[in-house]
Amino acid sequence: MIKSENDGGYVRYFPKDCQLDENEKKIMSFLRRKTSRHIILYLLSKESANNKDIAKDLNLSPSTVSWHLNNLINAGIVEKEKI
């Protein structure tokens, strides 16, 4: 009925007959993390944003934002672009 998967120190649970592909599972794992979820939703609501804007608007420290953004970038969920 339910299967579990290890995800970097987390255990994720999915229905055994889950139709999510690996990329969708990866996105779901980040959406379950409060700060990552807030950053993802913030980025979806903006055309572009920088670390300073995200930190200010979400009331987070710049280092916290950088840590989460780097994880999102390394996972291929967020892209970094220099302007």
Secondary structure, DSSP 4 states (H G I P E B T S, - for coil): -EEEEEETTEEEEEETT----HHHHHHHHHHTSHHHHHHHHHHHHSS---HHHHHHHHT--HHHHHHHHHHHHHTTSS-----
